[in-house]
Amino acid sequence: MAHRPKRTFRQRRAHSSDSDGAEEQSSEPGAPEEQTAPGLTEEGPPSGGGRLEATARRGRSRGRGRGRVWASSRRAAGAATRTEGGLSVPESRKVDLSTDEEEDETIHSLENKDDQSSSSTSSSSLEEEFSSVVNIPDAAFIQAARRKRELARAQNDYISLDVKHTSAIPGMKKNSGEDPESEPDDHEKRIAFTPKSQTLKQRMAEETTPRNEETSEESQEDENQDIWEQQQMRKAVKITEGRDLDLSYSSEPQTVKKFDTSISLPPVNLGIIKKQLNTRLTLLQDTHRSHLREYEKYIQDVESSKSTIQNLENSSNQALNFKFYKSMKIYVENLIDCLNEKIVSIQEIESSMHALLLKQAMTFMKRRQDELKHESTYLQQLSRRSETSTNESLAVDEKTQWILEEIESRRSRRRQARALSGNCDHQEGTSSDDELSSADMNDFQKTQDNISQDHKKIFEDVHDDFCNIQHILLKFQQWREKYPDSYYEAFISLCIPKLLNPLIRVQLIDWNPLKCDAIGLKQMPWFTSIEEFMANSMEDSKKEDSSDKKILSAVINKTIIPRLTDFVEFIWDPLSTSQTTSLITHCRLILEELSTCANEVSKGKQDLLKSVVVRMKKAIEDDVFIPLYPKSTVENKTSPHSKFQERQFWSGLKLFRNILLWNGLLPDDTLQELGLGKLLNRYLIIALLNAIPGPDVVKKCNQIAAYLPEKWFQSSATRTSIPQLENFIQFLLQFAHKLSRSEFRDEVKEIIPILVKIKALNQAESFIEEYHLDDLTI
């Protein structure tokens, strides 16, 4: 159904509420009133024009009371209207009456004119204006207008007119010249209407009002029925027109078919057909090319969309990357804080263990030097007494006597232990003499256990992620697998050794490389964890300068070598073969098998080897002492002087062996200087020259030659030995001459193999020719 378009202003209810009437009655009675005939007041409902004007004023008053913005704009518009002298008629309501909706617009025009007539003082002038503008319709026209108005009223399209006012406020014109902003609102003042002459419109409204109330429902149904009939008629007309067009179109071919056969058609030849086909083909090719361009464009759009999706996915990965890097940053910061807090405890326990071992080593060294001093003094006193040939007893102080007894007691216990083990080829003086008393041993073990307990409590309150090397390396391994570029750009391989240093030092607190039963480095947990981390590296295994492959070397250089250096400088006893063998085993593993990067390990290696050389020099100077006694004194093998000299020689020979065990780790020049120059030529050969020729001297010479490294003589291209062995070769020749003139002539054959081993070939050939030892071959 077609309806009238709604008005642009705000809709109101058709009838006023009781509250509106209450407001009007409560207005001030003394408000200004429009000029009307004095004394003309009557009770009852006002006229149609009065209702219209009252309703309009009430609508304006309600509009002002709704909001501040609306009130200010509407108040200004009302003031402008009143300054003109009356209510103006909206231009939208002045519609031509000649249209299809002429009846409705006529009624609205009558209403507007009625509003203007209520503000004028003369009713005759209003009738003249009304008659001059609008022609009075007949009864049928008015009836149709009434029906449309009732329909609009039912739809709340405009304000209802049947509103009753009981009183009005006079003096409206009096305040028309005042400021419109200062006058009261419409809802605060009451408009008074006086009986006046009714216009034609008012009389028509009074006549139609009762009928409207009776036939409102009927008129609405009739109006709806009329609209529906008109719509159906319009549809029928359109359908008929369409059919006529179809019939006319369909009839054209029939008329074309009935053309006159006598009319000749234009000639058709192959050229025209070819031209048309070429034209058609050209159009199709153009269309195909346009489709190809569109297809290419669509392909580009698809590629662009894919790239956009990839970028968006990468942007989402950026959030994950940031989250991972932030977690790693927090983890490393917490790890560093933990290690900084625990490093003090680690250093204290490390110092305690080092002090305990140092105390034990110094105890052995001081006891050995004191015993050597007291025993040497005692033997010197015995020699002086034998020279004076006095029968007086030797006065020995109690301390010396106690020391000598203690020395002999330990020696007897060692002999018993060797006898039980079946080691009968042992020489006196080759024992380390590192036994402790039971009380001292218990104190040492108790202190060591306490330190071990404190060592286990360092990280007992720390989570495994911050104290377990395997867990820590697993964190960095995840970083290396997920983001290898950032991992290698951050030089993590240089940071890991520093982070692991305190944790490795904790594991090395109870590690003593001087003990034969000490655990090897390869069996330690930190070593295996680092090896696994290096094996899982994503870098090319063929790349020699791989950064992760340097982690183990860096750990050894920064952690293991400094600890070994401390043991060498302060705790290692070069006279102990067991300590030297164990130390060499660990050093050889570290310096030879694990020195993959010589540049990084060179400094630590040099410091370690330098400390080894310094410690051996100190041992040669402080611990080697071989006394020289008269032959008459040492001829008796059971004499104290002879036993003491033998023990000291074998002790020096033991140190000679321990020094040469460093072959392959220390340079050959250094070993030759220490072993041959400082020890063999200065102490051992002098003792051999003073010894009585016999099988014992041959045995000692064989031991010296056995301890010499074979590689010193393998590369010799000449038939001469190394220069540092020249004194030893001369001693062998002299000793062979003495044996040849003694009862031990058969022992001369034992000298020739020694000369051959040390590459003294020329001397050996001369000796064979001189003594006609043709059965010996070189």
Protein Blocks (a to p, Z undefined) as FASTA:
>chain_A
ZZddddfbdcddfbdcfklmmmmmmpcfkbccddddehiacedjddfklmmmmmmmmmmm
mmmmmpmklmmmmmmmmmmmmmnopacddfklmccfkbmklmmmmmmmmmmmmmmmmmpm
bfklmmmmmmmmpccddfklmmmmmmmmmmmmmnopaccfbdcdfbdcehklmmmmmcfk
lpccfklpccddddddddfklmmmmmmmmmmmmmmmmmmmmmmmmmmmmmmmmmmmmmmm
mmmmmmmmmmmmmmmmmpcfkbccddddfklmmmmmmmmmmmmmmmmmmmmmmmmmmmmm
mmmmmmmmmmmmmmmmmmmmmmmmmmmmmmmmmmmmmmmmmmmmmmmmmmmmmmmmmmmm
mmmmmmmmmmmmmmmmmmmmmmmmmmnopabdcdddfklmmmmmmmmmmmmmmmmmmmmn
opakbcehiagolaccfklmmmmmmmmmmmmmmmmmmmmmbcfklmpmklmmmmmmmmmm
mmmmlmmmnommlmmmmmmmmmmmmmmmmpcfkbfklccfklpmklmmmmmmmmmpcbdf
klmklfklmmmmmmmmmmmmmmmmmmmmmmpcfklmklmmmmmmmmmmmmmmmmmblmlm
mmmmmmmmmmmmmmmmmmmmmmgccddddfklmmpmmbmklmmmmmmmmmmmmmmmmmmm
mgojacfklmmmmmmmmmmmmmmmmmmmmpccdfklmmmmmmmmmmpcfklmmmpmbfbd
cfklmmmmmmmmmmmmmmmmmmklmmmmmmmmmmmmnopaklmmmmmmmnopakbcZZ
